[in-house]
Amino acid sequence: MRGLIKLGLLTGLGVFAYNSYTQAAQARTKDDRGPTGSSGVVRNAGPEEQNGIANDDWDTVDQQVDESFPASDPPGNY
């Protein structure tokens, strides 16, 4: 009987730990899905909104490509 109580306690602790971990993982991930039929969340254009690139590495071509991203048309100054 003592073994069954220990097993139940251990199972309860495991469930608690798993739920805590999954809730924390969900809180860390950003849900950027928009309503059905939309393109989702679109960030502003520019180097200050971009992750992973320094402002010094940002040039005119990067700016033009970033500003035209959701559209299918390329910049018209080529």
A tleap script that builds the chain and sets N, CA, C and O, in Angstrom:
source leaprc.protein.ff14SB
mol = sequence {
  NMET ARG GLY LEU ILE LYS LEU GLY LEU LEU
  THR GLY LEU GLY VAL PHE ALA TYR ASN SER
  TYR THR GLN ALA ALA GLN ALA ARG THR LYS
  ASP ASP ARG GLY PRO THR GLY SER SER GLY
  VAL VAL ARG ASN ALA GLY PRO GLU GLU GLN
  ASN GLY ILE ALA ASN ASP ASP TRP ASP THR
  VAL ASP GLN GLN VAL ASP GLU SER PHE PRO
  ALA SER ASP PRO PRO GLY ASN CTYR
}
set mol.1.N position { 0.827 -1.197 0.000 }
set mol.1.CA position { 0.000 0.000 0.000 }
set mol.1.C position { 0.866 1.254 0.000 }
set mol.1.O position { 0.529 2.236 -0.662 }
set mol.2.N position { 1.992 1.233 0.744 }
set mol.2.CA position { 2.883 2.374 0.780 }
set mol.2.C position { 3.479 2.659 -0.601 }
set mol.2.O position { 3.660 3.815 -0.984 }
set mol.3.N position { 3.780 1.594 -1.337 }
set mol.3.CA position { 4.334 1.749 -2.678 }
set mol.3.C position { 3.348 2.421 -3.626 }
set mol.3.O position { 3.741 3.214 -4.482 }
set mol.4.N position { 2.078 2.103 -3.470 }
set mol.4.CA position { 1.049 2.704 -4.313 }
set mol.4.C position { 0.899 4.194 -4.013 }
set mol.4.O position { 0.696 4.993 -4.926 }
set mol.5.N position { 0.998 4.565 -2.753 }
set mol.5.CA position { 0.921 5.976 -2.362 }
set mol.5.C position { 2.126 6.738 -2.926 }
set mol.5.O position { 1.982 7.849 -3.435 }
set mol.6.N position { 3.305 6.134 -2.830 }
set mol.6.CA position { 4.513 6.765 -3.371 }
set mol.6.C position { 4.400 6.928 -4.889 }
set mol.6.O position { 4.791 7.958 -5.439 }
set mol.7.N position { 3.869 5.918 -5.552 }
set mol.7.CA position { 3.702 5.973 -6.995 }
set mol.7.C position { 2.711 7.078 -7.386 }
set mol.7.O position { 2.942 7.808 -8.351 }
set mol.8.N position { 1.618 7.197 -6.641 }
set mol.8.CA position { 0.639 8.253 -6.904 }
set mol.8.C position { 1.233 9.637 -6.684 }
set mol.8.O position { 0.986 10.556 -7.466 }
set mol.9.N position { 2.018 9.786 -5.615 }
set mol.9.CA position { 2.662 11.059 -5.321 }
set mol.9.C position { 3.673 11.425 -6.411 }
set mol.9.O position { 3.725 12.571 -6.859 }
set mol.10.N position { 4.461 10.456 -6.825 }
set mol.10.CA position { 5.444 10.681 -7.874 }
set mol.10.C position { 4.765 11.030 -9.206 }
set mol.10.O position { 5.240 11.896 -9.941 }
set mol.11.N position { 3.669 10.361 -9.504 }
set mol.11.CA position { 2.922 10.666 -10.726 }
set mol.11.C position { 2.351 12.078 -10.665 }
set mol.11.O position { 2.400 12.805 -11.657 }
set mol.12.N position { 1.817 12.469 -9.531 }
set mol.12.CA position { 1.276 13.823 -9.370 }
set mol.12.C position { 2.345 14.885 -9.539 }
set mol.12.O position { 2.108 15.916 -10.169 }
set mol.13.N position { 3.523 14.637 -8.979 }
set mol.13.CA position { 4.623 15.584 -9.135 }
set mol.13.C position { 5.065 15.672 -10.603 }
set mol.13.O position { 5.391 16.750 -11.100 }
set mol.14.N position { 5.071 14.526 -11.280 }
set mol.14.CA position { 5.445 14.520 -12.690 }
set mol.14.C position { 4.458 15.300 -13.541 }
set mol.14.O position { 4.860 16.053 -14.428 }
set mol.15.N position { 3.177 15.126 -13.278 }
set mol.15.CA position { 2.146 15.858 -14.018 }
set mol.15.C position { 2.269 17.351 -13.748 }
set mol.15.O position { 2.155 18.161 -14.668 }
set mol.16.N position { 2.499 17.716 -12.499 }
set mol.16.CA position { 2.672 19.128 -12.149 }
set mol.16.C position { 3.885 19.725 -12.866 }
set mol.16.O position { 3.799 20.825 -13.413 }
set mol.17.N position { 4.999 19.016 -12.867 }
set mol.17.CA position { 6.207 19.507 -13.531 }
set mol.17.C position { 5.995 19.636 -15.037 }
set mol.17.O position { 6.419 20.624 -15.637 }
set mol.18.N position { 5.354 18.662 -15.645 }
set mol.18.CA position { 5.095 18.705 -17.088 }
set mol.18.C position { 4.191 19.879 -17.453 }
set mol.18.O position { 4.461 20.592 -18.420 }
set mol.19.N position { 3.123 20.086 -16.689 }
set mol.19.CA position { 2.215 21.202 -16.957 }
set mol.19.C position { 2.911 22.546 -16.793 }
set mol.19.O position { 2.686 23.463 -17.583 }
set mol.20.N position { 3.752 22.665 -15.777 }
set mol.20.CA position { 4.497 23.904 -15.571 }
set mol.20.C position { 5.437 24.166 -16.733 }
set mol.20.O position { 5.554 25.298 -17.202 }
set mol.21.N position { 6.112 23.113 -17.201 }
set mol.21.CA position { 7.041 23.263 -18.320 }
set mol.21.C position { 6.320 23.656 -19.603 }
set mol.21.O position { 6.782 24.546 -20.317 }
set mol.22.N position { 5.210 23.018 -19.905 }
set mol.22.CA position { 4.500 23.325 -21.148 }
set mol.22.C position { 3.884 24.721 -21.109 }
set mol.22.O position { 3.845 25.400 -22.136 }
set mol.23.N position { 3.405 25.161 -19.956 }
set mol.23.CA position { 2.864 26.514 -19.856 }
set mol.23.C position { 3.965 27.550 -20.023 }
set mol.23.O position { 3.749 28.584 -20.655 }
set mol.24.N position { 5.141 27.288 -19.467 }
set mol.24.CA position { 6.260 28.210 -19.628 }
set mol.24.C position { 6.729 28.240 -21.073 }
set mol.24.O position { 7.092 29.302 -21.579 }
set mol.25.N position { 6.729 27.100 -21.744 }
set mol.25.CA position { 7.144 27.050 -23.149 }
set mol.25.C position { 6.152 27.806 -24.026 }
set mol.25.O position { 6.558 28.470 -24.980 }
set mol.26.N position { 4.878 27.717 -23.724 }
set mol.26.CA position { 3.870 28.439 -24.498 }
set mol.26.C position { 3.986 29.938 -24.265 }
set mol.26.O position { 3.734 30.728 -25.174 }
set mol.27.N position { 4.362 30.332 -23.065 }
set mol.27.CA position { 4.515 31.753 -22.762 }
set mol.27.C position { 5.728 32.333 -23.480 }
set mol.27.O position { 5.733 33.517 -23.818 }
set mol.28.N position { 6.753 31.523 -23.719 }
set mol.28.CA position { 7.965 32.001 -24.403 }
set mol.28.C position { 7.754 32.177 -25.894 }
set mol.28.O position { 8.413 33.017 -26.506 }
set mol.29.N position { 6.863 31.417 -26.494 }
set mol.29.CA position { 6.662 31.505 -27.933 }
set mol.29.C position { 5.597 32.547 -28.234 }
set mol.29.O position { 4.553 32.600 -27.583 }
set mol.30.N position { 5.880 33.370 -29.227 }
set mol.30.CA position { 4.949 34.413 -29.615 }
set mol.30.C position { 4.019 33.872 -30.693 }
set mol.30.O position { 4.473 33.325 -31.698 }
set mol.31.N position { 2.740 34.023 -30.483 }
set mol.31.CA position { 1.762 33.577 -31.464 }
set mol.31.C position { 1.468 34.747 -32.389 }
set mol.31.O position { 0.737 35.667 -32.023 }
set mol.32.N position { 2.043 34.712 -33.598 }
set mol.32.CA position { 1.879 35.828 -34.513 }
set mol.32.C position { 0.901 35.515 -35.642 }
set mol.32.O position { 0.918 36.152 -36.695 }
set mol.33.N position { 0.059 34.532 -35.403 }
set mol.33.CA position { -0.940 34.224 -36.423 }
set mol.33.C position { -2.074 35.235 -36.352 }
set mol.33.O position { -2.571 35.557 -35.273 }
set mol.34.N position { -2.473 35.727 -37.508 }
set mol.34.CA position { -3.583 36.661 -37.579 }
set mol.34.C position { -4.877 35.915 -37.820 }
set mol.34.O position { -4.893 34.685 -37.829 }
set mol.35.N position { -5.959 36.645 -38.016 }
set mol.35.CA position { -7.227 35.997 -38.317 }
set mol.35.C position { -7.170 35.272 -39.658 }
set mol.35.O position { -6.286 35.535 -40.474 }
set mol.36.N position { -8.095 34.379 -39.880 }
set mol.36.CA position { -8.141 33.610 -41.123 }
set mol.36.C position { -8.272 34.554 -42.314 }
set mol.36.O position { -9.111 35.455 -42.323 }
set mol.37.N position { -7.430 34.331 -43.315 }
set mol.37.CA position { -7.458 35.149 -44.517 }
set mol.37.C position { -6.506 36.321 -44.493 }
set mol.37.O position { -6.366 37.016 -45.499 }
set mol.38.N position { -5.842 36.563 -43.366 }
set mol.38.CA position { -4.907 37.680 -43.301 }
set mol.38.C position { -3.481 37.172 -43.483 }
set mol.38.O position { -3.242 35.965 -43.501 }
set mol.39.N position { -2.554 38.083 -43.616 }
set mol.39.CA position { -1.144 37.723 -43.764 }
set mol.39.C position { -0.464 37.522 -42.421 }
set mol.39.O position { 0.728 37.220 -42.370 }
set mol.40.N position { -1.191 37.682 -41.353 }
set mol.40.CA position { -0.590 37.577 -40.033 }
set mol.40.C position { -0.091 38.936 -39.583 }
set mol.40.O position { -0.455 39.963 -40.155 }
set mol.41.N position { 0.731 38.935 -38.571 }
set mol.41.CA position { 1.280 40.168 -38.045 }
set mol.41.C position { 2.458 40.570 -38.920 }
set mol.41.O position { 3.372 39.774 -39.133 }
set mol.42.N position { 2.446 41.783 -39.424 }
set mol.42.CA position { 3.518 42.298 -40.270 }
set mol.42.C position { 4.252 43.372 -39.480 }
set mol.42.O position { 3.637 44.311 -38.976 }
set mol.43.N position { 5.554 43.230 -39.376 }
set mol.43.CA position { 6.345 44.204 -38.629 }
set mol.43.C position { 6.598 45.428 -39.490 }
set mol.43.O position { 6.412 45.378 -40.705 }
set mol.44.N position { 7.016 46.517 -38.882 }
set mol.44.CA position { 7.383 47.713 -39.612 }
set mol.44.C position { 8.685 47.482 -40.357 }
set mol.44.O position { 9.500 46.654 -39.947 }
set mol.45.N position { 8.884 48.197 -41.434 }
set mol.45.CA position { 10.110 48.070 -42.211 }
set mol.45.C position { 11.226 48.867 -41.548 }
set mol.45.O position { 10.979 49.854 -40.856 }
set mol.46.N position { 12.436 48.427 -41.769 }
set mol.46.CA position { 13.593 49.166 -41.290 }
set mol.46.C position { 14.508 48.320 -40.433 }
set mol.46.O position { 14.096 47.283 -39.913 }
set mol.47.N position { 15.753 48.756 -40.281 }
set mol.47.CA position { 16.738 47.974 -39.546 }
set mol.47.C position { 16.450 47.871 -38.056 }
set mol.47.O position { 16.858 46.902 -37.417 }
set mol.48.N position { 15.756 48.852 -37.492 }
set mol.48.CA position { 15.464 48.791 -36.056 }
set mol.48.C position { 14.436 47.719 -35.725 }
set mol.48.O position { 14.366 47.261 -34.585 }
set mol.49.N position { 13.646 47.319 -36.701 }
set mol.49.CA position { 12.644 46.267 -36.494 }
set mol.49.C position { 13.159 44.890 -36.873 }
set mol.49.O position { 12.524 43.884 -36.555 }
set mol.50.N position { 14.291 44.830 -37.545 }
set mol.50.CA position { 14.855 43.573 -38.037 }
set mol.50.C position { 15.722 42.936 -36.962 }
set mol.50.O position { 16.494 43.626 -36.297 }
set mol.51.N position { 15.603 41.639 -36.790 }
set mol.51.CA position { 16.455 40.910 -35.853 }
set mol.51.C position { 17.589 40.260 -36.604 }
set mol.51.O position { 17.383 39.746 -37.704 }
set mol.52.N position { 18.782 40.268 -36.040 }
set mol.52.CA position { 19.898 39.543 -36.611 }
set mol.52.C position { 20.754 40.323 -37.578 }
set mol.52.O position { 21.644 39.743 -38.200 }
set mol.53.N position { 20.524 41.623 -37.732 }
set mol.53.CA position { 21.368 42.420 -38.622 }
set mol.53.C position { 21.666 43.741 -37.928 }
set mol.53.O position { 20.787 44.364 -37.333 }
set mol.54.N position { 22.919 44.152 -38.018 }
set mol.54.CA position { 23.318 45.416 -37.405 }
set mol.54.C position { 22.880 46.578 -38.300 }
set mol.54.O position { 22.775 46.429 -39.517 }
set mol.55.N position { 22.631 47.722 -37.691 }
set mol.55.CA position { 22.224 48.894 -38.467 }
set mol.55.C position { 23.298 49.306 -39.459 }
set mol.55.O position { 22.980 49.847 -40.518 }
set mol.56.N position { 24.561 49.061 -39.138 }
set mol.56.CA position { 25.652 49.426 -40.044 }
set mol.56.C position { 25.657 48.575 -41.299 }
set mol.56.O position { 26.154 49.018 -42.335 }
set mol.57.N position { 25.121 47.370 -41.237 }
set mol.57.CA position { 25.099 46.463 -42.383 }
set mol.57.C position { 23.889 46.693 -43.287 }
set mol.57.O position { 23.762 46.035 -44.320 }
set mol.58.N position { 23.020 47.593 -42.924 }
set mol.58.CA position { 21.772 47.837 -43.656 }
set mol.58.C position { 22.048 48.842 -44.759 }
set mol.58.O position { 22.514 49.946 -44.478 }
set mol.59.N position { 21.774 48.487 -46.005 }
set mol.59.CA position { 22.007 49.412 -47.113 }
set mol.59.C position { 20.692 49.719 -47.835 }
set mol.59.O position { 19.621 49.299 -47.397 }
set mol.60.N position { 20.787 50.461 -48.951 }
set mol.60.CA position { 19.601 50.894 -49.687 }
set mol.60.C position { 18.811 49.711 -50.235 }
set mol.60.O position { 17.581 49.713 -50.197 }
set mol.61.N position { 19.508 48.706 -50.741 }
set mol.61.CA position { 18.826 47.526 -51.287 }
set mol.61.C position { 18.067 46.794 -50.191 }
set mol.61.O position { 16.928 46.377 -50.398 }
set mol.62.N position { 18.687 46.635 -49.028 }
set mol.62.CA position { 17.997 45.999 -47.906 }
set mol.62.C position { 16.734 46.769 -47.541 }
set mol.62.O position { 15.691 46.170 -47.279 }
set mol.63.N position { 16.828 48.092 -47.524 }
set mol.63.CA position { 15.684 48.919 -47.179 }
set mol.63.C position { 14.560 48.750 -48.199 }
set mol.63.O position { 13.398 48.607 -47.818 }
set mol.64.N position { 14.894 48.766 -49.493 }
set mol.64.CA position { 13.882 48.637 -50.528 }
set mol.64.C position { 13.223 47.260 -50.502 }
set mol.64.O position { 12.006 47.147 -50.647 }
set mol.65.N position { 14.012 46.233 -50.319 }
set mol.65.CA position { 13.455 44.878 -50.264 }
set mol.65.C position { 12.554 44.726 -49.040 }
set mol.65.O position { 11.485 44.122 -49.118 }
set mol.66.N position { 12.996 45.277 -47.914 }
set mol.66.CA position { 12.217 45.168 -46.687 }
set mol.66.C position { 10.893 45.914 -46.805 }
set mol.66.O position { 9.871 45.433 -46.316 }
set mol.67.N position { 10.894 47.067 -47.439 }
set mol.67.CA position { 9.670 47.843 -47.584 }
set mol.67.C position { 8.690 47.204 -48.563 }
set mol.67.O position { 7.486 47.438 -48.461 }
set mol.68.N position { 9.178 46.406 -49.507 }
set mol.68.CA position { 8.288 45.806 -50.500 }
set mol.68.C position { 7.947 44.360 -50.183 }
set mol.68.O position { 7.385 43.664 -51.029 }
set mol.69.N position { 8.272 43.888 -48.979 }
set mol.69.CA position { 8.142 42.456 -48.689 }
set mol.69.C position { 6.757 41.868 -48.914 }
set mol.69.O position { 6.654 40.895 -49.661 }
set mol.70.N position { 5.687 42.386 -48.325 }
set mol.70.CA position { 4.406 41.687 -48.510 }
set mol.70.C position { 3.921 41.715 -49.961 }
set mol.70.O position { 3.131 40.860 -50.362 }
set mol.71.N position { 4.384 42.684 -50.752 }
set mol.71.CA position { 3.932 42.787 -52.138 }
set mol.71.C position { 4.757 41.838 -53.013 }
set mol.71.O position { 5.860 41.435 -52.646 }
set mol.72.N position { 4.210 41.500 -54.151 }
set mol.72.CA position { 4.926 40.619 -55.061 }
set mol.72.C position { 5.762 41.397 -56.064 }
set mol.72.O position { 6.555 40.804 -56.794 }
set mol.73.N position { 5.601 42.702 -56.112 }
set mol.73.CA position { 6.313 43.523 -57.082 }
set mol.73.C position { 7.681 43.934 -56.525 }
set mol.73.O position { 7.775 44.309 -55.357 }
set mol.74.N position { 8.738 43.870 -57.337 }
set mol.74.CA position { 10.056 44.340 -56.892 }
set mol.74.C position { 10.108 45.869 -56.892 }
set mol.74.O position { 9.233 46.513 -57.470 }
set mol.75.N position { 11.109 46.450 -56.259 }
set mol.75.CA position { 11.268 47.913 -56.328 }
set mol.75.C position { 11.439 48.347 -57.783 }
set mol.75.O position { 12.009 47.604 -58.583 }
set mol.76.N position { 10.961 49.522 -58.133 }
set mol.76.CA position { 10.955 49.964 -59.517 }
set mol.76.C position { 12.168 50.752 -59.962 }
set mol.76.O position { 12.150 51.330 -61.049 }
set mol.77.N position { 13.210 50.795 -59.169 }
set mol.77.CA position { 14.355 51.623 -59.557 }
set mol.77.C position { 15.566 50.769 -59.951 }
set mol.77.O position { 16.671 51.018 -59.470 }
set mol.78.N position { 15.381 49.797 -60.791 }
set mol.78.CA position { 16.506 48.967 -61.232 }
set mol.78.C position { 16.815 49.219 -62.678 }
set mol.78.O position { 17.733 48.610 -63.229 }
savepdb mol mol.pdb
quit
